[in-house]
Amino acid sequence: MDEKNDLIKVGKYDLRYNELLSIDIEELDI
């Protein structure tokens, strides 16, 4: 397994999680 590929995958997941977290925070911020 290439570490570079893992880092890229982690980066993509981080972006998705950040978007989901930001949405959750907005919904909870009622």
Secondary structure, DSSP 8 states (H G I E B T S, - for coil): --HHHHHHHHHHHHHHHHHHHHHHHHHH--
